[in-house]
Amino acid sequence: MADIGQIIEQFKKDNPLEDSDVILRAYHFAAEAHRGQKRKSGDDYITHCLGAAETLVRLRMDSETIAAGLLHDVLDDTKVTPKQMEKEFGANILKLVNGVCKIGKLKYRGEERAAENLRKLFLAMAEDIRVILIKFADRLHNIKTLDALPAEKQKRIALETLEIYAPLADRLGIGEIKGQLEDYSFAFINPKEYQEISSKVKGKYAENIKYLEKTIPLIKKVLSEKGIKVVEIHARAKHYYSLYKKLLKYDMDWHRVYDLVALRVIVPDIESCYATLGIVHKKWRPLFGRIKDYIALPKSNGYKSIHTTIFCDKGKITELQIRTPQMHEEAEYGIAAHWHYKENKGLFKTYIQQKILKQAPKKRAIKMAEELVWVKQLREWQKEKFSSPREFFDSLKIDFLKDRIFVFTPKGDVIDLPEGATSIDFAYQIHTDIGHQCVGVKVDGKLCPLSEPLRNGQMVDVMTQKNKKPSRDWLRFVKTNQAKSSINAWYRKN
């Protein structure tokens, strides 16, 4: 783990124009406040604060966020008061630390307590998106050091990480954090499967090294000859838990997994991405049905790339992920990438308009939370009444943490829905009245049963009839809480 000197050195490297003094002051303040406190592992408590700060530096966050990461447990676990913290570090850092404190030490001794803590988490996140980034850093270090806890607690914390924190990291596009949270959790939840997969991946990755050593220069040469400037090509091994989920779909058949080791081809701009795709397909035969254009149709978390799978040298099947440097930065760091500024790269512009990035970190974080549509939906969703904490969790997982699909309206508007959603879910997503008055749908121009799950990229045309009422039968197959609550609300009123 990095010490404070290394953390500040990395911060200065990424942010040469920003003052790092507040980070050093926060470290000394936290070290003094936690003096004599130990973790369950026997380590000094300050090691946890440093672990969280190290993750935030890796995400290239601003100095306020890193300082708050170092201080995140001070108000809960020491005698320091909010007034003292505000005097020392100002209102912005105090608000961030308070935001993390409000979430509470998630004990998860009962679903009711857990549901309340999650509500607090989402409210804090909606106010300042940096709160959840600090919580990710806190959780990542905690799950890396779970060995010191009893087995039952290990499994409980790992499960909550896998079901709540990892999907949230995915929704915010932070691939690096999502993958680590999943893999560490996987090791505690399914230790046998984790060991089998990790050992097999290491073996297969070693097998691929010699092949990749030849293939990378070959792809570079082919692209250079056609005038494409290659910024970088590197290999990435699939995360263990992601691989495990894919293997479950394929009845554990390893031969059907083509992206165990994928090559990331990074080129200067979007035009070069499409040119690269054409050149690669002309040189090597593509595998049918394996081309995915996430540049034209990004994922709901902002992820952009072109994926293709080719029969490369000696017919070996290889996946390529073609992207620009900006897309790569955002695929790794998600919303956190928008804090990172380098004069030679300019300001990133994916979820958020450029003007937002010029604002001070606190204003920027609030504006980002406002701009993320699903965070707004989450805020509204929390106003719903749930019959039990279990219903709260189930609705949360379906509405916000499940894999997503994109479908289109006839006008070309994109509607973001959870996987498995139906045309009725689609209708209610557009407007409550459209849902109530739905009498039928055309999917890609053809009449389709209302209960049939939609697929990514389909175009849905909802047919309505004035004064039509919703059917109770729809409750049997709709997936989203929005659709369920709208139907139930209509029947309560009528």
Stockholm file with secondary structure:
# STOCKHOLM 1.0

chainA/1-494         MADIGQIIEQFKKDNPLEDSDVILRAYHFAAEAHRGQKRKSGDDYITHCLGAAETLVRLRMDSETIAAGLLHDVLDDTKVTPKQMEKEFGANILKLVNGVCKIGKLKYRGEERAAENLRKLFLAMAEDIRVILIKFADRLHNIKTLDALPAEKQKRIALETLEIYAPLADRLGIGEIKGQLEDYSFAFINPKEYQEISSKVKGKYAENIKYLEKTIPLIKKVLSEKGIKVVEIHARAKHYYSLYKKLLKYDMDWHRVYDLVALRVIVPDIESCYATLGIVHKKWRPLFGRIKDYIALPKSNGYKSIHTTIFCDKGKITELQIRTPQMHEEAEYGIAAHWHYKENKGLFKTYIQQKILKQAPKKRAIKMAEELVWVKQLREWQKEKFSSPREFFDSLKIDFLKDRIFVFTPKGDVIDLPEGATSIDFAYQIHTDIGHQCVGVKVDGKLCPLSEPLRNGQMVDVMTQKNKKPSRDWLRFVKTNQAKSSINAWYRKN
#=GR chainA/1-494 SS CCCHHHHHHHHHHHCTTSCCHHHHHHHHHHHHHTTTCBCTTSSBTHHHHHHHHHHHHHTTCCHHHHHHHHHTTHHHHSSCCHHHHHHHHCHHHHHHHHHHHHHCCCCCSSHHHHHHHHHHHHHHHHHCTHHHHHHHHHHHHHHHTGGGSCHHHHHHHHHHIIIIIHHHHHHTTCHHHHHHHHHHHHHHHSHHHHHHHHHHHHHHHHHHHHHHHHHHHHHHHHHHHTTCCCCEEEEEECCHHHHHHHHHHTTTCGGGCCCSEEEEEECSSHHHHHHHHHHHHHHSCBCTTCCEETTTSCCTTCCCCEEEEEECGGGCEEEEEEECHHHHHHHHHGGGGGGCCBTTTBCCCSSSCHHHHTSCHHHHHHHHHHHCHHHHHHHHHTTSCCSSHHHHHHHHIIIIISCEEEEECTTCCEEEEETTCCHHHHHHHHCHHHHHTEEEEEETTEEECTTSCCCTTCBEEEEECTTCCCCGGGGGTCCCHHHHHHHHHHHHHC
#=GC SS_cons         CCCHHHHHHHHHHHCTTSCCHHHHHHHHHHHHHTTTCBCTTSSBTHHHHHHHHHHHHHTTCCHHHHHHHHHTTHHHHSSCCHHHHHHHHCHHHHHHHHHHHHHCCCCCSSHHHHHHHHHHHHHHHHHCTHHHHHHHHHHHHHHHTGGGSCHHHHHHHHHHIIIIIHHHHHHTTCHHHHHHHHHHHHHHHSHHHHHHHHHHHHHHHHHHHHHHHHHHHHHHHHHHHTTCCCCEEEEEECCHHHHHHHHHHTTTCGGGCCCSEEEEEECSSHHHHHHHHHHHHHHSCBCTTCCEETTTSCCTTCCCCEEEEEECGGGCEEEEEEECHHHHHHHHHGGGGGGCCBTTTBCCCSSSCHHHHTSCHHHHHHHHHHHCHHHHHHHHHTTSCCSSHHHHHHHHIIIIISCEEEEECTTCCEEEEETTCCHHHHHHHHCHHHHHTEEEEEETTEEECTTSCCCTTCBEEEEECTTCCCCGGGGGTCCCHHHHHHHHHHHHHC
//
